[in-house]
């Protein structure tokens, strides 16, 4: 049975089409991200009420939670892009996977660092070998492994394939991160957001948090498109459309 995909799926396989459409979308994403980030930060860090247990230290949640969510989402995107590249031989999928890895690694570092800042006043220690913290550390190592594999081969295609395989294997760590607080007795608090339950915190606390999550996704989209555009030009530098583009500038 032949699977039929929508037209945009096949258009994404074209480096030229991706470069053109991303160039049009990028300014809009920049504006949206700046607005969301500004509103979320000011609301969360200045106007949101302090937590009755953690006091002002809880405000790190407006950085920690979005970075933790994005670090996992970025890895899933990287793995899906790698699978698409392996199965359908779409070059742009490997470009997206390669460009997403350093961004995801940086966000994972942010998640671990802000978690340590939050953990010190809450648990009395910068780091504990908690199940979720350990799984997030493993996620960072997976990102580093994918980055290393991508550049370890002289042949670019071989590096892309090896990185895609590792990213797919590492997907097993994502449900461990998500459900670790339910499977084991951990110090880490349960998920802040769930689809089926109403947030435990009041709206004036969780609305800016939701805005910050959207802002982080916007930031990721901006950086990913910028990196992917540069990588596309590098890989397609011998093609006529890139040569024409260079001549125009």
N, C-alpha and C positions, 0 to 999 in steps of 0.2 A: 504494500500500500504506500503510495507516494504522498508525503506530507506537503500540503500547500500553505505557504506562509504569505502574509500580507506584503504588499509592494515595498513598503518602507524597509522591511527586513532585507530584501535583496539590494535596495539602494544603499544600505549601510555597508555593503560589501565593496562599494566603490570609494576608494580613497578620495577622489576628486569631489564626489558628492558630499562626503562627510566633511571635508575641509570647507566647502562652501556653506553648508547649512549650519555648521558649528560657528562659523564666523558671524552669521546673522543672529544666532541665539546667544552668543557669548555676552554682548552688552546688556541684554535684558536680564540675564542671570546675575550679572555683576550688580546691577541696580537693585534687583530683588533681594540679593544676599546682603548688601549693605544696609538696606532698610530693615530687613528682618533681624539682622545682627544688632543693629543700633537699638531697635525697640526692645528686643529680648534682653539685652545686657542691662540697659537702663532700668527696665521694669524689674528684672530679676535681682539685680545687685543693689538697687536703690529703693524701689517702692514696694517690693514684695515684703510681707510681714516676716519676721524672724520665726524660726521653728521653736516651739515651746520646750523641746528637749535639748536640741543641739545649738540653739541660739543663732548667732550670725554665721557660725562655721558651716551651716547647711548650704550657704549660698554657692559653694563650690559645685553644688548639684547642677547649676546652670551651664557648667562647662563639662563636668565629669559624665553626666548621663548622656548628653548628645554625642560626646566623643566615643563613649562605649558603644552606643547604638550604631554609630557610623562606622566604627572599626569593624564590626561584624558584617554590616551591610556591604561595605566595600569589599570584604573578602568574598562574600557570596557572589557579588558582581564579577569579581576577578575570576572565580571558579567557573561561573556560567559562561563568561567570555572565552575562557580557555577551552571549555567543552565545545562551544560553537566553532572555535577555530580548529579543534581536532576533528570534529565530525563533518562539518561542511566546508572546511578548508578556506574559511573567510579570513583574509589577512587583517582586516580592520579589527576583528575580534581579538587577535593576538596583540595588536597595538593597544587596545583598550586595557587588556589584562596587564601588559607590561607597564603602562602608565599609571594604573590604579595601585600597583604594589607599593611604590614609595609613599604615596599619599596615605594608604592604609596603615603602613608601618608608622608614619609620623603621628597619625591619629591614635594608634594603639599606644604609643609612647605617652601621648597627652592623657589618655585614659588612665594609664598606670600611674603617671605622675600626680594627676589631680586626685586619684584614689588614695595615694599615699598621704597627700595633704589633708584629705578628709579623714583618713583613718587615724592619724596621729591624735587629734583631740577626741575622736569617737571611741577608738579601741585602745589608745595609749601606745600605739606602735605604728611606725611608718609602713611596715610590711608584716603580714602574717601569711602562712602557707594555707590560706583559705582556698576552697575548691574553685570558686569563681576567679579569684585573683590569679591562681596558678594557671587556669585555663586561658585567661587573657594574656599571661606571659607566654604561654605556648603559641597563642595566636601571633604575637609579635615575632617569635622565632620562625613561624611558618612564613610570614611576610619576608623576613630576612632570607630564608631559604629560597623562596621564589625569585627574589631579586638577584641572589647569587647565581642561581641556575640560569637565569635569562642571559647573564653576561659571561657564563663559564664556557660557552661553546663558541668556536670561531664561526661556525655556520649558524646564522641567525635563526633559521627555521628549526634547527635541532634544539636550540635554547628555548624557543617558544614552546615546543612540544613538551620538553622536560618540565618546564615551569608549569604548564597546564596540568600535567599529570600530578605533580606535587600539590597544586592548589585544589584539585579534585579530591585527593586523598585527605587533605587537611580539613575538608568540609565536616568530617566527623566531629571536629572540635566545636563547631558552632552550637549544636544542641546541648553539648556539655556546658558551655558558657551560660546558655539561656536557662537550663533547668537544674543547674548545680545547686541552687538554693533550695530546690524542692527535693532533689534526690539525696542530698547529704545535709547533715547538721552543720551549718556554716555561720560565720559571723556576719557575712554580707547580708544586707537587707533584701527583701523580695523586690521584684520588678516594680519600678515606679509607675509605668504605664502597662495596662493590659487591655486587650480588645473587648473582653467580656465583662469587665468590672469597672465601676466608676472609680476615678482616682480618689485615694484616701485624703489627699491634701485639698484645701479650699481652692476655688477657681483662681483667686489672685496670686496663687503660688504655682499652679500647674499650667495655666495659660501661657505665662512667659517661658516656662520650660518647653512647652510644645513649640512656641515660636523659635526658641533656640535650636531645637531639633531640626526644624525646617531650614533655619539659617545655616546649620552645619551641612545639611544636604545640598543646599545651594552653593556653599563654599566648595564642597567636593566636586559638584558639577562644573564649576568655573575652572578649578585647577585641573581637573581631568581633561576637559575640552582643550585647555591651553597646552597641556603636555602632549595630548594626542595629536593636535595640529602640528606641533613641532616634530614629533616622531614620524608623522605621516610624510612631511616634507623630506625628512632625512631618508626614509625608506624609498620614497618615490622620486628622488632627486634626478634620476636618469630618464624619467618620463617626459613626454612633450608638454603636458599641462603644467608641470612644475617649472620647466625651463621657460615656458611662456610667462608664468607668474613672476619669475625672477626678473625677466627682461622688462616687464611692466613697471617694476619697482626700481 
